[in-house]
Amino acid sequence: MHRLPGVLVEIIGGQMPATPRPDIAHTRVLKKLTRAFEAAGLDEDGTEVHRSIGVWLPDDPEDYAIPDLSIVEADVDDHLVENNCYDPVVFRLVLEVTSSNWPADLRTKVIAYAQARVPVYVVVDRKHQRLHVLTDPAEGTYANHRIHAPGELVTLPDTLGAKVTLDVAEILKAGQPKAD
């Protein structure tokens, strides 16, 4: 990830494409996941659920990433670094829903979030119809990377602070355009 004045871009294959605007199916996934996290109590007391807030990355003084959805500590306001980006220490989970730039979510951002030591990284992979759950960041990668297919129920790690179980088929279905 690299920042140009006011714009986040990702370098992929030597090119710097702009982050694509989400389609309606992308936002449906985020709505469904937000409801699940809120129902589990993760938007109360000690944690908050947010969309599109910046994570300050440790590898370069001007690098940051903006995940689609995050679960953060309730004292997030005390951890503002700059440019509306927050210290990664307050992030319990970051989540991406893939778009046309899916390789960045499955490669580039894995490294970035692991280097920032974000405990849980979830990727809703709409292209390959899978849900990735990455945990235990160490040495610029995640020690655990589980891939889940439709038909599975996935319980996210207890480190979130509440029990959250996701139906992979239901999440992936929300990420597909509605048929006519």
Accessible surface in RSA format (square Angstrom, percent):
REM  Atomic radii and reference values for relative SASA: ProtOr
REM  Chains: A
REM  Algorithm: Lee & Richards
REM  Probe-radius: 1.40
REM  Slices: 20
REM RES _ NUM      All-atoms   Total-Side   Main-Chain    Non-polar    All polar
REM                ABS   REL    ABS   REL    ABS   REL    ABS   REL    ABS   REL
RES MET A   1    17.05   8.8   0.10   0.1  16.95  40.3   0.10   0.1  16.95  22.4
RES HIS A   2    75.76  41.4  75.69  52.6   0.07   0.2  41.66  42.9  34.11  39.7
RES ARG A   3    54.01  22.7  37.30  19.0  16.71  39.8   2.14   2.9  51.87  31.4
RES LEU A   4    80.44  44.8  79.43  56.8   1.00   2.5  80.44  56.5   0.00   0.0
RES PRO A   5   125.86  91.7 103.39  94.2  22.47  81.7 110.36  91.1  15.49  96.3
RES GLY A   6    73.58  90.7   0.00   N/A  73.58  90.7  38.03 104.4  35.55  79.6
RES VAL A   7    75.30  49.6  71.97  65.2   3.33   8.0  75.30  65.4   0.00   0.0
RES LEU A   8    23.34  13.0  13.70   9.8   9.64  24.2  13.70   9.6   9.64  25.9
RES VAL A   9     8.77   5.8   8.77   7.9   0.00   0.0   8.77   7.6   0.00   0.0
RES GLU A  10     3.07   1.8   2.97   2.2   0.10   0.2   1.80   3.5   1.27   1.0
RES ILE A  11    73.01  41.5  58.68  43.7  14.33  34.5  58.68  42.3  14.33  38.9
RES ILE A  12    54.95  31.3  46.16  34.4   8.79  21.2  49.71  35.8   5.24  14.2
RES GLY A  13    79.83  98.5   0.00   N/A  79.83  98.5  45.55 125.0  34.29  76.8
RES GLY A  14    71.04  87.6   0.00   N/A  71.04  87.6  34.10  93.6  36.94  82.7
RES GLN A  15   131.46  73.5 127.33  93.1   4.13   9.8  35.20  74.9  96.27  73.0
RES MET A  16    88.54  45.9  61.18  40.5  27.36  65.1  31.82  27.1  56.71  75.1
RES PRO A  17    59.14  43.1  46.03  42.0  13.11  47.7  57.60  47.6   1.54   9.6
RES ALA A  18    76.37  70.2  58.37  90.1  18.00  40.9  58.51  82.4  17.86  47.3
RES THR A  19    67.32  47.9  47.57  48.2  19.74  47.1  49.15  66.0  18.17  27.5
RES PRO A  20    40.63  29.6  23.18  21.1  17.44  63.4  33.42  27.6   7.21  44.8
RES ARG A  21   218.04  91.5 195.34  99.6  22.69  54.0  76.23 104.2 141.81  85.9
RES PRO A  22    74.39  54.2  53.72  49.0  20.67  75.1  54.35  44.9  20.04 124.5
RES ASP A  23    70.59  49.4  59.59  59.3  11.00  26.0  43.55 102.5  27.04  27.0
RES ILE A  24   116.91  66.5 109.21  81.4   7.70  18.5 111.02  79.9   5.89  16.0
RES ALA A  25     1.71   1.6   1.71   2.6   0.00   0.0   1.71   2.4   0.00   0.0
RES HIS A  26     7.22   3.9   7.22   5.0   0.00   0.0   3.12   3.2   4.09   4.8
RES THR A  27    39.42  28.0  39.42  40.0   0.00   0.0  35.79  48.1   3.63   5.5
RES ARG A  28    65.50  27.5  62.78  32.0   2.72   6.5  25.99  35.5  39.51  23.9
RES VAL A  29     0.00   0.0   0.00   0.0   0.00   0.0   0.00   0.0   0.00   0.0
RES LEU A  30    10.39   5.8  10.39   7.4   0.00   0.0  10.39   7.3   0.00   0.0
RES LYS A  31   102.32  49.9 100.73  61.8   1.60   3.8  47.57  42.8  54.75  58.3
RES LYS A  32    52.58  25.7  50.82  31.2   1.76   4.2  20.51  18.5  32.08  34.2
RES LEU A  33     0.00   0.0   0.00   0.0   0.00   0.0   0.00   0.0   0.00   0.0
RES THR A  34    21.14  15.0  21.14  21.4   0.00   0.0  21.14  28.4   0.00   0.0
RES ARG A  35   132.78  55.7 128.45  65.5   4.32  10.3  69.96  95.6  62.82  38.1
RES ALA A  36    31.66  29.1  19.05  29.4  12.61  28.7  27.60  38.9   4.06  10.8
RES PHE A  37     0.00   0.0   0.00   0.0   0.00   0.0   0.00   0.0   0.00   0.0
RES GLU A  38    74.97  43.0  65.67  49.7   9.30  22.1  19.54  37.8  55.43  45.3
RES ALA A  39    95.11  87.4  50.16  77.4  44.95 102.2  63.57  89.5  31.54  83.6
RES ALA A  40    32.04  29.5   4.11   6.3  27.93  63.5  17.27  24.3  14.78  39.1
RES GLY A  41    25.35  31.3   0.00   N/A  25.35  31.3  13.43  36.8  11.92  26.7
RES LEU A  42     3.27   1.8   3.27   2.3   0.00   0.0   3.27   2.3   0.00   0.0
RES ASP A  43    61.69  43.2  42.25  42.1  19.43  46.0   4.72  11.1  56.97  56.8
RES GLU A  44   103.89  59.6  92.86  70.3  11.03  26.3  38.35  74.2  65.54  53.5
RES ASP A  45   141.73  99.3 105.61 105.1  36.12  85.4  42.81 100.7  98.92  98.7
RES GLY A  46    39.76  49.0   0.00   N/A  39.76  49.0  33.35  91.5   6.41  14.4
RES THR A  47     7.45   5.3   6.63   6.7   0.82   2.0   3.38   4.5   4.07   6.2
RES GLU A  48    49.71  28.5  49.71  37.6   0.00   0.0  15.37  29.7  34.35  28.0
RES VAL A  49    15.89  10.5   1.18   1.1  14.72  35.5   1.18   1.0  14.72  39.9
RES HIS A  50    62.06  33.9  57.73  40.1   4.33  11.1  44.10  45.4  17.97  20.9
RES ARG A  51   100.39  42.2  82.11  41.9  18.28  43.5  39.75  54.3  60.64  36.8
RES SER A  52    73.52  62.1  54.07  72.2  19.45  44.8  26.77  57.0  46.75  65.5
RES ILE A  53    32.61  18.6  29.88  22.3   2.73   6.6  32.61  23.5   0.00   0.0
RES GLY A  54     3.84   4.7   0.00   N/A   3.84   4.7   0.91   2.5   2.93   6.6
RES VAL A  55     0.00   0.0   0.00   0.0   0.00   0.0   0.00   0.0   0.00   0.0
RES TRP A  56    28.97  11.6  28.49  13.8   0.48   1.1  16.43   8.8  12.54  20.3
RES LEU A  57     3.28   1.8   2.37   1.7   0.91   2.3   2.47   1.7   0.81   2.2
RES PRO A  58    83.46  60.8  43.37  39.5  40.09 145.7  54.69  45.2  28.77 178.8
RES ASP A  59    91.03  63.8  51.18  50.9  39.85  94.2  30.25  71.2  60.78  60.6
RES ASP A  60    53.75  37.6  50.47  50.2   3.28   7.8   8.33  19.6  45.42  45.3
RES PRO A  61   112.85  82.2  97.87  89.2  14.99  54.5 105.71  87.3   7.14  44.4
RES GLU A  62    93.60  53.7  93.60  70.8   0.00   0.0  21.66  41.9  71.94  58.7
RES ASP A  63     5.99   4.2   5.99   6.0   0.00   0.0   0.00   0.0   5.99   6.0
RES TYR A  64    16.64   7.8  16.64   9.5   0.00   0.0   3.84   2.9  12.80  15.8
RES ALA A  65     0.00   0.0   0.00   0.0   0.00   0.0   0.00   0.0   0.00   0.0
RES ILE A  66    65.65  37.4  55.06  41.0  10.58  25.5  55.06  39.7  10.58  28.7
RES PRO A  67     0.00   0.0   0.00   0.0   0.00   0.0   0.00   0.0   0.00   0.0
RES ASP A  68    24.94  17.5  23.63  23.5   1.31   3.1   1.12   2.6  23.82  23.8
RES LEU A  69     0.15   0.1   0.15   0.1   0.00   0.0   0.15   0.1   0.00   0.0
RES SER A  70     0.00   0.0   0.00   0.0   0.00   0.0   0.00   0.0   0.00   0.0
RES ILE A  71     0.00   0.0   0.00   0.0   0.00   0.0   0.00   0.0   0.00   0.0
RES VAL A  72     0.00   0.0   0.00   0.0   0.00   0.0   0.00   0.0   0.00   0.0
RES GLU A  73    51.70  29.7  51.70  39.1   0.00   0.0  15.61  30.2  36.09  29.5
RES ALA A  74    36.69  33.7  23.44  36.2  13.25  30.1  23.91  33.7  12.77  33.8
RES ASP A  75    69.32  48.6  59.04  58.8  10.28  24.3  33.61  79.1  35.70  35.6
RES VAL A  76     9.39   6.2   9.39   8.5   0.00   0.0   9.39   8.2   0.00   0.0
RES ASP A  77   110.48  77.4  92.96  92.5  17.52  41.4  31.65  74.5  78.83  78.6
RES ASP A  78   116.52  81.6  81.14  80.8  35.38  83.7  27.06  63.7  89.46  89.2
RES HIS A  79    53.21  29.1  47.19  32.8   6.02  15.4  38.09  39.3  15.11  17.6
RES LEU A  80    94.97  52.9  69.51  49.7  25.46  64.0  69.51  48.8  25.46  68.5
RES VAL A  81    65.16  42.9  37.16  33.6  28.00  67.5  41.31  35.9  23.85  64.7
RES GLU A  82    88.70  50.9  82.92  62.7   5.78  13.8  26.16  50.6  62.53  51.1
RES ASN A  83    80.36  55.4  48.93  47.3  31.43  75.7  23.14  55.7  57.22  55.3
RES ASN A  84   114.13  78.7 107.35 103.7   6.78  16.3  22.47  54.1  91.66  88.6
RES CYS A  85     1.78   1.3   1.78   2.0   0.00   0.0   0.00   0.0   1.78   1.9
RES TYR A  86    36.41  17.0  36.41  20.7   0.00   0.0   7.26   5.5  29.15  35.9
RES ASP A  87    50.41  35.3  50.27  50.0   0.14   0.3   3.97   9.3  46.44  46.3
RES PRO A  88    20.20  14.7  18.91  17.2   1.29   4.7  18.91  15.6   1.29   8.0
RES VAL A  89   106.69  70.2  78.99  71.5  27.70  66.7  88.71  77.1  17.98  48.8
RES VAL A  90     2.89   1.9   2.41   2.2   0.48   1.1   2.89   2.5   0.00   0.0
RES PHE A  91     2.48   1.2   0.00   0.0   2.48   6.4   0.00   0.0   2.48   7.1
RES ARG A  92    51.53  21.6  51.49  26.2   0.04   0.1  10.74  14.7  40.78  24.7
RES LEU A  93     0.00   0.0   0.00   0.0   0.00   0.0   0.00   0.0   0.00   0.0
RES VAL A  94     0.00   0.0   0.00   0.0   0.00   0.0   0.00   0.0   0.00   0.0
RES LEU A  95     0.01   0.0   0.01   0.0   0.00   0.0   0.01   0.0   0.00   0.0
RES GLU A  96     3.84   2.2   3.84   2.9   0.00   0.0   0.00   0.0   3.84   3.1
RES VAL A  97     3.17   2.1   0.00   0.0   3.17   7.6   0.00   0.0   3.17   8.6
RES THR A  98     1.95   1.4   1.43   1.4   0.53   1.3   0.44   0.6   1.52   2.3
RES SER A  99    24.43  20.6  12.65  16.9  11.78  27.1  16.08  34.3   8.35  11.7
RES SER A 100    95.26  80.5  62.16  83.0  33.10  76.3  57.13 121.7  38.14  53.4
RES ASN A 101    21.31  14.7  16.58  16.0   4.73  11.4  13.85  33.3   7.46   7.2
RES TRP A 102    55.71  22.4  55.71  27.0   0.00   0.0  43.21  23.0  12.50  20.3
RES PRO A 103    29.28  21.3  28.62  26.1   0.65   2.4  29.00  23.9   0.28   1.7
RES ALA A 104     0.47   0.4   0.00   0.0   0.47   1.1   0.41   0.6   0.06   0.2
RES ASP A 105     3.41   2.4   3.41   3.4   0.00   0.0   0.00   0.0   3.41   3.4
RES LEU A 106    35.33  19.7  20.55  14.7  14.78  37.2  20.58  14.5  14.76  39.7
RES ARG A 107   148.63  62.4 142.97  72.9   5.65  13.5  60.21  82.3  88.42  53.6
RES THR A 108    40.56  28.9  34.96  35.4   5.61  13.4  24.20  32.5  16.36  24.7
RES LYS A 109     8.55   4.2   8.55   5.2   0.00   0.0   0.01   0.0   8.54   9.1
RES VAL A 110    18.20  12.0  18.20  16.5   0.00   0.0  18.20  15.8   0.00   0.0
RES ILE A 111    89.74  51.1  89.74  66.9   0.00   0.0  89.74  64.6   0.00   0.0
RES ALA A 112     9.81   9.0   6.97  10.8   2.84   6.5   9.45  13.3   0.36   1.0
RES TYR A 113     0.00   0.0   0.00   0.0   0.00   0.0   0.00   0.0   0.00   0.0
RES ALA A 114     1.16   1.1   0.00   0.0   1.16   2.6   0.00   0.0   1.16   3.1
RES GLN A 115    74.93  41.9  57.77  42.2  17.16  40.9  18.40  39.2  56.53  42.9
RES ALA A 116     8.26   7.6   0.00   0.0   8.26  18.8   0.99   1.4   7.27  19.3
RES ARG A 117   146.45  61.5 135.03  68.8  11.42  27.2  56.73  77.5  89.72  54.4
RES VAL A 118     0.00   0.0   0.00   0.0   0.00   0.0   0.00   0.0   0.00   0.0
RES PRO A 119    46.93  34.2  44.38  40.5   2.55   9.3  45.16  37.3   1.77  11.0
RES VAL A 120     1.20   0.8   1.20   1.1   0.00   0.0   1.20   1.0   0.00   0.0
RES TYR A 121     0.00   0.0   0.00   0.0   0.00   0.0   0.00   0.0   0.00   0.0
RES VAL A 122     0.01   0.0   0.01   0.0   0.00   0.0   0.01   0.0   0.00   0.0
RES VAL A 123     0.17   0.1   0.17   0.2   0.00   0.0   0.17   0.2   0.00   0.0
RES VAL A 124     0.00   0.0   0.00   0.0   0.00   0.0   0.00   0.0   0.00   0.0
RES ASP A 125     0.00   0.0   0.00   0.0   0.00   0.0   0.00   0.0   0.00   0.0
RES ARG A 126    33.49  14.1  25.96  13.2   7.52  17.9  11.37  15.5  22.12  13.4
RES LYS A 127   120.78  58.9  87.12  53.5  33.66  80.1  44.29  39.9  76.49  81.5
RES HIS A 128    70.45  38.5  49.74  34.6  20.71  53.0  39.50  40.7  30.94  36.0
RES GLN A 129    61.55  34.4  59.31  43.3   2.25   5.4  44.37  94.4  17.19  13.0
RES ARG A 130    82.72  34.7  82.72  42.2   0.00   0.0  16.02  21.9  66.69  40.4
RES LEU A 131     0.12   0.1   0.12   0.1   0.00   0.0   0.12   0.1   0.00   0.0
RES HIS A 132     7.48   4.1   7.48   5.2   0.00   0.0   7.47   7.7   0.01   0.0
RES VAL A 133    10.91   7.2   9.81   8.9   1.10   2.7   9.81   8.5   1.10   3.0
RES LEU A 134     2.21   1.2   2.21   1.6   0.00   0.0   2.21   1.5   0.00   0.0
RES THR A 135    21.53  15.3  21.53  21.8   0.00   0.0  12.83  17.2   8.70  13.2
RES ASP A 136    74.91  52.5  66.68  66.4   8.23  19.5  22.49  52.9  52.42  52.3
RES PRO A 137    17.20  12.5  12.55  11.4   4.65  16.9  12.55  10.4   4.65  28.9
RES ALA A 138    40.12  36.9  39.09  60.3   1.03   2.3  39.41  55.5   0.71   1.9
RES GLU A 139   172.85  99.2 129.78  98.2  43.07 102.6  59.62 115.3 113.23  92.5
RES GLY A 140    18.56  22.9   0.00   N/A  18.56  22.9   7.15  19.6  11.41  25.5
RES THR A 141    70.07  49.8  70.07  71.0   0.00   0.0  47.68  64.0  22.39  33.8
RES TYR A 142    12.52   5.8   0.36   0.2  12.15  31.6   0.36   0.3  12.15  15.0
RES ALA A 143    74.82  68.8  37.05  57.2  37.77  85.9  46.85  66.0  27.97  74.1
RES ASN A 144    68.03  46.9  65.39  63.2   2.64   6.3  12.97  31.2  55.06  53.2
RES HIS A 145    86.65  47.4  57.60  40.0  29.05  74.3  38.02  39.2  48.63  56.6
RES ARG A 146   147.88  62.1 146.21  74.5   1.67   4.0  50.15  68.5  97.73  59.2
RES ILE A 147    85.56  48.7  61.66  45.9  23.90  57.6  61.66  44.4  23.90  64.9
RES HIS A 148    14.57   8.0  14.47  10.1   0.10   0.3  11.83  12.2   2.74   3.2
RES ALA A 149    45.15  41.5  44.57  68.8   0.58   1.3  44.57  62.8   0.58   1.5
RES PRO A 150    68.88  50.2  48.55  44.3  20.33  73.9  48.90  40.4  19.98 124.2
RES GLY A 151    72.20  89.0   0.00   N/A  72.20  89.0  38.93 106.8  33.27  74.5
RES GLU A 152    66.36  38.1  61.54  46.6   4.82  11.5  34.91  67.5  31.45  25.7
RES LEU A 153   126.85  70.6  97.95  70.1  28.90  72.7  97.95  68.8  28.90  77.8
RES VAL A 154     6.90   4.5   4.57   4.1   2.32   5.6   6.90   6.0   0.00   0.0
RES THR A 155    73.04  51.9  47.65  48.3  25.39  60.5  31.12  41.8  41.92  63.4
RES LEU A 156     2.38   1.3   0.13   0.1   2.26   5.7   0.13   0.1   2.26   6.1
RES PRO A 157    35.72  26.0  23.99  21.9  11.73  42.7  35.64  29.4   0.08   0.5
RES ASP A 158   122.55  85.8 105.87 105.4  16.68  39.4  38.14  89.8  84.41  84.2
RES THR A 159    88.63  63.0  69.88  70.8  18.75  44.7  78.25 105.1  10.38  15.7
RES LEU A 160     0.01   0.0   0.01   0.0   0.00   0.0   0.01   0.0   0.00   0.0
RES GLY A 161    55.29  68.2   0.00   N/A  55.29  68.2  23.45  64.4  31.84  71.3
RES ALA A 162    24.54  22.6   9.88  15.2  14.65  33.3  23.22  32.7   1.32   3.5
RES LYS A 163   153.88  75.1 130.29  79.9  23.59  56.2  74.87  67.4  79.01  84.2
RES VAL A 164     4.57   3.0   1.78   1.6   2.79   6.7   4.55   4.0   0.02   0.1
RES THR A 165    62.19  44.2  34.37  34.8  27.82  66.3  31.52  42.3  30.67  46.4
RES LEU A 166     4.17   2.3   2.59   1.9   1.57   4.0   4.17   2.9   0.00   0.0
RES ASP A 167    54.10  37.9  48.55  48.3   5.55  13.1  10.72  25.2  43.38  43.3
RES VAL A 168     0.05   0.0   0.05   0.0   0.00   0.0   0.05   0.0   0.00   0.0
RES ALA A 169    39.26  36.1  35.95  55.5   3.32   7.5  36.35  51.2   2.92   7.7
RES GLU A 170    86.62  49.7  80.22  60.7   6.40  15.2  25.99  50.3  60.63  49.5
RES ILE A 171     4.54   2.6   4.54   3.4   0.00   0.0   4.54   3.3   0.00   0.0
RES LEU A 172     2.01   1.1   2.01   1.4   0.00   0.0   2.01   1.4   0.00   0.0
RES LYS A 173   162.66  79.4 151.86  93.2  10.80  25.7 100.09  90.1  62.57  66.7
RES ALA A 174    14.62  13.4   4.49   6.9  10.13  23.1  14.02  19.7   0.60   1.6
RES GLY A 175     1.33   1.6   0.00   N/A   1.33   1.6   0.00   0.0   1.33   3.0
RES GLN A 176    67.25  37.6  63.33  46.3   3.92   9.3  30.26  64.4  36.98  28.1
RES PRO A 177   101.03  73.6  84.80  77.3  16.22  59.0  85.91  70.9  15.11  93.9
RES LYS A 178   152.91  74.6 126.16  77.4  26.76  63.7  80.84  72.8  72.08  76.8
RES ALA A 179   102.85  94.6  65.21 100.6  37.64  85.6  74.99 105.6  27.86  73.8
RES ASP A 180   193.64 135.6 120.42 119.9  73.23 173.2  71.08 167.3 122.56 122.2
END  Absolute sums over single chains surface
CHAIN  1 A     9050.6       7049.5       2001.2       4827.4       4223.2
END  Absolute sums over all chains
TOTAL          9050.6       7049.5       2001.2       4827.4       4223.2
